[in-house]
Structures are given as C-alpha cells and as structure tokens.
Amino acid sequence: MLKISDQEFQQISQYIRSQYGIKLGPEKRALIMGRLGSTLVSRGFDSFTAYFKYLLADETGDGVFELLNKITTNHTYFMREAAHFMFFQEKVLPWVKAVSPYDARIWSAGCSRGQEPYTLAMLMQDYFGHEKQRWNTQILATDISAQALSAAREGIYPAEEMASLPEKWRNTYFQSLGDGRYQVKLGLRNELVLRSFNLMNQHFPFRKPFHAIFCRNVMIYFDAPTKKQLVQRFRQHLAPGGYLFIGHSESLGRDNEGFRYLQPAVYRKE
C-alpha cells in the first residue's frame, strides 16, 4: 500500500476542504490510504503527490468525483427517503400550484446519477396530469462530476435499482433495453436541465428563486461554518415560503435562522 506523507495528506485535505467543504481530520489519514491506495496503483501513480497533481489538472471533475465517492459513503437510488417525496407531492406541489401558476422551480443539488430528479419529475407528471403541458416543470439537476451528469443524461439503470419504483412508473416512464437495464424515456429525460455546479461557489447565478431545493446527504461531511454558509445561500435563492430538503442524517441544528422545521429533514423559509 502506498504511504501518504504528512505534507501529502495536508495538501489533499486542504484542497478538499477549500473546494468542496469536506473536512478531513487527522483521523481520516488511514481511510485515505486504504480507500485510495488501490486506485493510485491501478492508475499508475507512484505517490500521492503525483495523484494530487492529477486532481489539479483534471478539468472534467471526474477525478475529484471518484475521490469524493471513495472517502464518503453516499448511496443513491430511486425513492430514497420516500417520506420526502410524499411530502413534496402532498404539500409542496399544491402550494406551488397556488402561488406560481404554470412555473414550478425545483433544484436537485448534488443529483449524482439522476435518480432523485427523475423521481421528482415523475411525481410532477402524475400530479399535474393533463395540465402538465401548460406548466414549466423542468428540474435543475446539478453535480460536480461530468461522469455523473453523463450517466444522468443517459438515464440507464439496472433492474435492481428499479425495484422500489411503482410498477406504473416503470411501465410509463422507462423502456427495457433487453439486457436487464432500463432507460428513462426521452420525454422524461427532457424534464431535467443538467448542469455542472460546485456548491462551494460563492455566487449562485440563478435569476429566479426556487420553490424547493433538494440537497440531501451532501452536507453531512461539511464542517459547521461551510454548512451554515451554504444553507444561507440556499435561503437567498428560495422563494418566500420555499422548502429545503436535506438528508435524514443531516440537520440545520439550532442555528437555523430563517427556516422553520416541519418534519425530519424538511424546512421552510420564513
């Protein structure tokens, strides 16, 4: 196993913290070596210094995305934390329909391979029904990884990842590729606006406020100051009364100024 020096660990940890808000304390040193060692060897790097230079030079973001996947334990699948989707359908969409006719603005921040925004798109298709053609319901779906966004754009998933979806949705919104995989039909794929975006950007270039922002299981690795700053930027870009969804293992804590707690991991802008 390749060893990581004090200087190399400091370089990587400071880079990850400054660019992506994730804090890697000294206790994570063994984790870095264990989870990245085989990656470095398979890619032909002879040191963590060479690997770090590769991360800095990689303009696609795929290298960093792979690194973040290695050092975190996020899992993405359809209908994850299903109570959120029920709340979205039963509470958020009726409110949106009442306050913003024909324009529903939803952001899936940290969309990974697309399961979350596609689930939201199916919910909106069902909710608006025959009125759907009158509505702008495209979902902004962002991630830092070109690889993840490419997978979301293709919308291809193995059958086992489809198990949690209602049969009606599988039949209506997916087509079988005949090899144990299914692809989201083009009409639903067009409901996503996929963009590369780093949540650590100080400026969010959005002209209109969102009715709901989903940022689930992203902030769990952020330190408190980084999380607080991000939450306040979310608040600035939410419409009055807009909703913020975070992961069930996350919390805004007691210092959630400007948000009212509604139920686990669901907050509303005051």
Phi and psi in degrees as a GROMACS rama.xvg file:
@    title "Ramachandran Plot"
@    xaxis  label "Phi"
@    yaxis  label "Psi"
@TYPE xy
-66.8875  137.151  LEU-2
-89.4671  150.119  LYS-3
-113.605  125.634  ILE-4
-77.3162  168.301  SER-5
-58.5883  -43.5465  ASP-6
-65.4448  -40.7608  GLN-7
-65.4289  -43.2215  GLU-8
-63.881  -40.3473  PHE-9
-63.8985  -41.0319  GLN-10
-60.8334  -49.8342  GLN-11
-67.304  -45.0617  ILE-12
-65.9994  -39.7265  SER-13
-67.5367  -37.4119  GLN-14
-64.4336  -47.9099  TYR-15
-62.8073  -39.7983  ILE-16
-69.2364  -43.1592  ARG-17
-72.0174  -34.654  SER-18
-90.7388  -31.586  GLN-19
-130.265  2.02942  TYR-20
77.8712  3.56104  GLY-21
-90.3412  126.947  ILE-22
-92.9726  123.449  LYS-23
-115.833  98.408  LEU-24
-76.6511  173.234  GLY-25
-55.0287  -28.2387  PRO-26
-68.2372  -13.1883  GLU-27
-90.8115  0.154805  LYS-28
-61.57  -45.8686  ARG-29
-64.7467  -35.9805  ALA-30
-63.1566  -42.7406  LEU-31
-59.819  -47.4439  ILE-32
-64.349  -43.583  MET-33
-67.064  -41.9858  GLY-34
-86.899  -20.7075  ARG-35
-105.501  -15.4699  LEU-36
-54.9529  -50.5341  GLY-37
-66.4054  -33.3149  SER-38
-63.5652  -44.6197  THR-39
-62.3161  -45.0218  LEU-40
-63.9234  -45.331  VAL-41
-65.8259  -26.7779  SER-42
-93.4058  0.0543414  ARG-43
85.7063  15.16  GLY-44
-83.7363  137.549  PHE-45
-100.883  1.67993  ASP-46
-163.024  162.177  SER-47
-70.4155  -23.9764  PHE-48
-64.7507  -45.0969  THR-49
-63.822  -38.4363  ALA-50
-64.9008  -41.3455  TYR-51
-64.0673  -38.8305  PHE-52
-62.8203  -37.4115  LYS-53
-63.4483  -43.0303  TYR-54
-60.0865  -42.2254  LEU-55
-66.7913  -32.5784  LEU-56
-87.8549  -16.2045  ALA-57
-76.9397  108.605  ASP-58
-83.214  -13.3247  GLU-59
-77.4767  -24.2811  THR-60
83.8804  -4.27352  GLY-61
-66.7669  -37.2642  ASP-62
-62.9616  -43.9414  GLY-63
-67.7215  -40.0174  VAL-64
-59.6779  -41.7698  PHE-65
-63.3647  -42.2589  GLU-66
-60.6679  -46.733  LEU-67
-63.1898  -37.1369  LEU-68
-65.2643  -34.1959  ASN-69
-70.2291  -37.7577  LYS-70
-96.0155  -5.89886  ILE-71
-116.943  174.295  THR-72
-126.605  36.1943  THR-73
-71.3204  142.559  ASN-74
-129.269  131.331  HIS-75
-118.767  131.193  THR-76
-156.786  167.472  TYR-77
-66.1657  141.311  PHE-78
64.2164  25.6875  MET-79
-64.9522  134.267  ARG-80
54.5936  64.041  GLU-81
-58.7961  -26.8872  ALA-82
-59.8812  -31.0245  ALA-83
-64.2149  -41.3396  HIS-84
-70.1848  -35.5537  PHE-85
-63.942  -43.8423  MET-86
-62.9967  -41.7307  PHE-87
-59.08  -44.333  PHE-88
-71.9545  -41.2787  GLN-89
-85.9624  -27.6457  GLU-90
-115.907  -47.9452  LYS-91
-71.6397  -49.6551  VAL-92
-63.1977  -42.5636  LEU-93
-60.393  -36.5734  PRO-94
-65.9173  -44.7318  TRP-95
-59.3001  -43.9132  VAL-96
-60.9683  -32.8676  LYS-97
-79.8245  -35.4468  ALA-98
-100.319  -19.001  VAL-99
-141.903  72.8759  SER-100
-53.9242  128.129  PRO-101
70.1437  14.5082  TYR-102
-147.766  99.015  ASP-103
-104.338  118.358  ALA-104
-110.502  107.785  ARG-105
-124.14  138.92  ILE-106
-124.567  122.802  TRP-107
-100.086  100.534  SER-108
-94.3783  117.273  ALA-109
84.6652  54.0268  GLY-110
-78.1753  -11.1356  CYS-111
52.3347  -126.891  SER-112
-88.9574  7.72548  ARG-113
102.73  -2.52131  GLY-114
-61.291  -41.6117  GLN-115
-65.1005  -54.8589  GLU-116
-64.9256  -31.7795  PRO-117
-67.1607  -36.742  TYR-118
-62.712  -43.5407  THR-119
-62.4735  -39.6819  LEU-120
-64.2776  -40.4147  ALA-121
-66.047  -39.3269  MET-122
-61.0029  -41.754  LEU-123
-71.3542  -35.1735  MET-124
-59.0161  -46.3747  GLN-125
-66.1787  -41.8903  ASP-126
-67.1115  -48.6412  TYR-127
-79.7566  -23.4059  PHE-128
54.46  -129.198  GLY-129
-68.9137  -14.5924  HIS-130
-83.2595  -7.16683  GLU-131
-56.1964  -38.1025  LYS-132
-64.386  -17.4556  GLN-133
-88.0613  -9.2851  ARG-134
-105.66  146.331  TRP-135
-92.7091  105.105  ASN-136
-121.726  18.1462  THR-137
-62.3703  137.583  GLN-138
-101.792  128.996  ILE-139
-77.241  121.7  LEU-140
-123.773  116.116  ALA-141
-122.963  153.583  THR-142
-159.592  165.409  ASP-143
-87.5544  -12.5678  ILE-144
-103.241  125.232  SER-145
-64.3319  -33.5323  ALA-146
-66.2911  -44.3701  GLN-147
-65.2547  -42.4369  ALA-148
-65.4904  -36.3281  LEU-149
-63.6302  -41.9078  SER-150
-64.782  -40.3389  ALA-151
-64.7639  -37.8541  ALA-152
-65.1967  -39.049  ARG-153
-71.7955  -37.3708  GLU-154
64.8613  39.6605  GLY-155
-108.51  129.042  ILE-156
-138.304  143.375  TYR-157
-69.8247  158.245  PRO-158
-57.641  -35.9816  ALA-159
-65.2065  -25.9342  GLU-160
-79.3775  -10.1524  GLU-161
-94.2549  -6.00664  MET-162
-59.4578  -32.4692  ALA-163
-82.7599  -4.84133  SER-164
-85.6111  144.384  LEU-165
-59.0929  144.727  PRO-166
-57.0794  -36.9368  GLU-167
-58.9619  -42.1311  LYS-168
-67.5355  -41.7348  TRP-169
-60.7165  -39.373  ARG-170
-76.4533  -32.5209  ASN-171
-86.082  -40.775  THR-172
-109.175  -1.35975  TYR-173
-129.091  153.686  PHE-174
-125.553  138.648  GLN-175
-73.6322  137.235  SER-176
-93.655  -0.690447  LEU-177
81.1049  3.55454  GLY-178
-126.853  27.8958  ASP-179
84.8125  7.27864  GLY-180
-120.903  155.781  ARG-181
-128.74  147.212  TYR-182
-119.936  137.204  GLN-183
-62.2792  132.819  VAL-184
-65.1631  153.013  LYS-185
-56.1649  -40.6613  LEU-186
-57.0371  -41.1662  GLY-187
-76.7195  -36.1785  LEU-188
-59.9165  -33.6584  ARG-189
-71.6424  -9.27705  ASN-190
-79.0416  -11.226  GLU-191
-102.211  132.864  LEU-192
-104.262  102.124  VAL-193
-93.4075  126.636  LEU-194
-140.692  146.432  ARG-195
-79.2331  130.073  SER-196
-157.055  133.846  PHE-197
-100.761  120.095  ASN-198
-65.7481  -12.5952  LEU-199
-82.8021  -4.7368  MET-200
-57.5871  134.936  ASN-201
-74.0366  -23.427  GLN-202
-115.559  126.721  HIS-203
-101.222  114.997  PHE-204
-86.5786  50.5833  PRO-205
-107.08  128.478  PHE-206
-83.638  -31.8839  ARG-207
-114.065  146.473  LYS-208
-74.466  155.367  PRO-209
-93.2205  150.147  PHE-210
-83.6802  -28.5699  HIS-211
-151.093  138.853  ALA-212
-122.622  125.739  ILE-213
-103.736  114.268  PHE-214
-133.238  78.2945  CYS-215
-105.673  132.115  ARG-216
60.3662  32.9777  ASN-217
-109.838  -41.3909  VAL-218
-84.6983  -1.079  MET-219
-61.7936  -26.1543  ILE-220
-99.9359  2.17096  TYR-221
-82.0632  149.437  PHE-222
-76.763  167.361  ASP-223
-60.0536  -45.965  ALA-224
-62.3371  -40.2111  PRO-225
-64.5367  -44.1778  THR-226
-63.1451  -42.7531  LYS-227
-61.7792  -43.7558  LYS-228
-63.2032  -42.3364  GLN-229
-65.5642  -43.6669  LEU-230
-60.5536  -39.4189  VAL-231
-68.5573  -33.4254  GLN-232
-68.0132  -38.7347  ARG-233
-58.3915  -44.7603  PHE-234
-60.8574  -40.3372  ARG-235
-61.9595  -26.7022  GLN-236
-107.781  16.2268  HIS-237
-102.151  141.544  LEU-238
-66.2644  156.497  ALA-239
-53.0872  127.413  PRO-240
82.1972  5.13488  GLY-241
-69.407  162.177  GLY-242
-109.911  141.88  TYR-243
-120.318  124.019  LEU-244
-109.211  127.054  PHE-245
-122.916  176.488  ILE-246
-73.2917  154.373  GLY-247
-66.6588  -20.5515  HIS-248
-89.7581  4.94109  SER-249
-113.841  165.558  GLU-250
-155.46  148.502  SER-251
-79.5233  -10.5609  LEU-252
73.0522  -167.728  GLY-253
-74.8984  -26.6348  ARG-254
-90.6593  65.4796  ASP-255
-109.686  48.421  ASN-256
-54.8007  129.281  GLU-257
92.9197  -1.811  GLY-258
-128.564  146.074  PHE-259
-111.702  129.713  ARG-260
-71.2916  132.001  TYR-261
-109.932  -49.4114  LEU-262
-160.481  172.578  GLN-263
-48.0169  119.945  PRO-264
68.9744  18.6547  ALA-265
-128.001  126.876  VAL-266
-131.54  156.518  TYR-267
-127.672  136.755  ARG-268
-67.8988  130.872  LYS-269
